[in-house]
Structure formats: structure tokens, C-alpha cells
């Protein structure tokens, strides 16, 4: 990638304990639901509508393959996983309940992410074995900052995760952030901690 920035992600990542279990459905094929799992088709997810709009905005402005968050519910109930992918139904999981909304459905809510700096970037070149990522100057830092800002925006114990295409078939670049913890970058099956700046 001519003129690109080359970076090595410094150290193997630590697991983000809260949120990793609930984010595990993202590691499976999205539509490969258990045969006995019921999916409710809905036109609104109530207080989470603003989260859906926010993730759709982040997805479209960043060019991500998928963007998801784990957020606390306002009634102190189980955390919710909101998962938005390209041209796919929006999926919301709260405990054992799974809800789908049409990707382009109009909701009576506004996105909260207007102040988050994002733009679409060419796919990164990656070497999962070494943690090397090559791409647009400052691009990986921008994506990391965006996920940190998104998690902070949603508050509580929120975890934000975005998946991006790379130039290597079958290897995605995933950026995960929560609170003040180091941002994690996953390259295929390898997980790395992004160095502090």
C-alpha cells in the first residue's frame, strides 16, 4: 500500500472480561441461529432505538462490516447486545430474547454519534502473526478513538466493537474498546493490545 503507515501492535491483548461473553455471537455466522431459537421481528426496540441509529451512522460513515455494542439497560436489567451489519437485519439480544429490525427501518430517534470523527478508509494490509498493520496514516488510531468515544458516549460498562475488511481474504480487523482499558485489535484469531499514545 503505497504511502501507507506501518505499525506493529505492541503486545498480546488481555480479554475484556465483561462483554466478551455477550459479544460471542459475533464470532459465529450471523444467521446461523440455533434451530430452537426464536427471533422476534419488531419495528422498535424502545430505549435502544437511539443506539441502533447511532450504530447505523457509525457503520455507514466508517465503512465497517459490522458495528456492535454491549450496553446497560436503563432498568438495571441484563445488558443488551446491539449488532448492526451491512445489508443485514439489526439484531438486538437481551438475555435469551433475540429481536430483528429491518436494516433501513425508520426509527423515531436520532443518532448520538455526530461528534465522532470517522471516514471510510481503504482496507488494511495485515500480518496476524506479527501484529503488523499497514494502511492510511492515522487510520487505525482514528478507528480506535471512534470505538473509545462510542463506548464512552453510551456510558456505563459499554463495550464497542467494529469489524473491518482487510486485503487478506478471511482475515478481518476487529477493534474493541471499553472505558479506560487499552483498545484491543483482533487480526483473525490473534488479539493484540493497541499501544497508548
FENQUI-V738848 format. One record per residue. N is the residue number from 0. RES is the residue in one letter. NEAR is the number of other ideal C-beta (glycine too) atoms within 10 Angstrom. D_FIRST is the distance of its C-alpha to the first C-alpha in Angstrom with 2 decimals. Layout:
N_RES_NEAR_D_FIRST, N_RES_NEAR_D_FIRST
//
This chain:
0_X_13_0.00, 1_X_3_3.78, 2_X_6_6.41, 3_X_15_5.58, 4_X_15_8.71, 5_X_11_9.59, 6_X_18_12.95, 7_X_12_15.58, 8_X_23_18.06, 9_X_13_21.28, 10_X_12_23.94, 11_X_11_25.06, 12_X_20_26.02, 13_X_11_29.59, 14_X_11_30.81, 15_X_20_31.58, 16_X_9_35.12, 17_X_14_36.28, 18_X_23_34.26, 19_X_16_32.58, 20_X_11_35.51, 21_X_18_35.59, 22_X_18_31.84, 23_X_10_32.24, 24_X_17_32.70, 25_X_16_28.98, 26_X_10_28.32, 27_X_9_30.45, 28_X_7_30.01, 29_X_13_30.82, 30_X_10_33.66, 31_X_7_35.06, 32_X_15_37.96, 33_X_7_41.00, 34_X_4_43.67, 35_X_5_46.11, 36_X_9_43.77, 37_X_9_44.93, 38_X_13_42.56, 39_X_11_44.13, 40_X_9_42.92, 41_X_14_43.35, 42_X_10_42.91, 43_X_14_42.56, 44_X_21_41.95, 45_X_11_44.09, 46_X_13_42.83, 47_X_24_39.37, 48_X_18_38.84, 49_X_18_37.23, 50_X_25_34.82, 51_X_22_33.91, 52_X_20_33.32, 53_X_25_31.21, 54_X_28_28.94, 55_X_19_28.64, 56_X_19_27.63, 57_X_24_24.95, 58_X_22_23.69, 59_X_15_23.54, 60_X_17_22.09, 61_X_22_19.30, 62_X_16_18.42, 63_X_27_19.30, 64_X_16_20.72, 65_X_20_23.71, 66_X_28_25.25, 67_X_25_28.45, 68_X_29_30.88, 69_X_26_33.99, 70_X_21_36.58, 71_X_15_40.18, 72_X_15_42.75, 73_X_10_45.15, 74_X_7_48.18, 75_X_6_47.09, 76_X_10_46.66, 77_X_14_43.94, 78_X_20_40.36, 79_X_21_38.53, 80_X_22_35.15, 81_X_23_33.62, 82_X_22_30.70, 83_X_27_28.96, 84_X_20_26.55, 85_X_14_25.16, 86_X_6_28.10, 87_X_15_30.18, 88_X_18_33.43, 89_X_25_33.38, 90_X_22_34.82, 91_X_23_37.03, 92_X_18_38.65, 93_X_17_41.58, 94_X_11_43.31, 95_X_8_44.17, 96_X_13_43.82, 97_X_17_40.86, 98_X_19_40.53, 99_X_16_38.35, 100_X_22_37.91, 101_X_12_36.46, 102_X_15_32.92, 103_X_8_33.94, 104_X_14_37.42, 105_X_8_38.69, 106_X_17_39.82, 107_X_8_42.13, 108_X_17_39.74, 109_X_12_37.08, 110_X_18_33.61, 111_X_17_33.67, 112_X_23_30.00, 113_X_9_29.92, 114_X_7_29.37, 115_X_21_26.30, 116_X_9_23.18, 117_X_21_20.61, 118_X_11_18.17, 119_X_11_15.92, 120_X_17_12.21, 121_X_13_9.44, 122_X_15_9.60, 123_X_27_8.49, 124_X_15_7.50, 125_X_24_10.93, 126_X_14_13.46, 127_X_18_16.81, 128_X_9_18.93, 129_X_12_17.64, 130_X_21_16.57, 131_X_15_13.08, 132_X_24_10.82, 133_X_17_7.30, 134_X_23_6.78, 135_X_16_8.56, 136_X_11_11.01, 137_X_11_14.14, 138_X_19_13.12, 139_X_23_14.46, 140_X_14_17.47, 141_X_16_18.19, 142_X_24_18.39, 143_X_20_20.52, 144_X_18_22.75, 145_X_24_23.21, 146_X_25_24.53, 147_X_21_26.74, 148_X_18_28.05, 149_X_25_28.73, 150_X_26_30.65, 151_X_15_32.58, 152_X_16_33.35, 153_X_22_34.93, 154_X_10_36.85, 155_X_13_38.85, 156_X_14_37.08, 157_X_21_34.27, 158_X_26_31.13, 159_X_26_28.01, 160_X_27_25.24, 161_X_27_22.25, 162_X_19_20.14, 163_X_23_16.61, 164_X_17_14.72, 165_X_19_11.78, 166_X_13_9.95, 167_X_16_12.80, 168_X_6_16.06, 169_X_6_18.86, 170_X_17_17.03, 171_X_18_17.08, 172_X_24_16.38, 173_X_21_19.74, 174_X_24_20.75, 175_X_27_24.51, 176_X_27_26.69, 177_X_24_30.42, 178_X_14_32.47, 179_X_8_31.92, 180_X_16_30.48, 181_X_20_27.03, 182_X_25_24.26, 183_X_24_23.32, 184_X_24_19.94, 185_X_20_20.39, 186_X_23_17.89, 187_X_15_19.98, 188_X_8_23.22, 189_X_17_22.08, 190_X_19_22.91, 191_X_21_21.92, 192_X_17_23.30, 193_X_24_21.12, 194_X_12_22.52, 195_X_7_24.72, 196_X_6_23.70
//
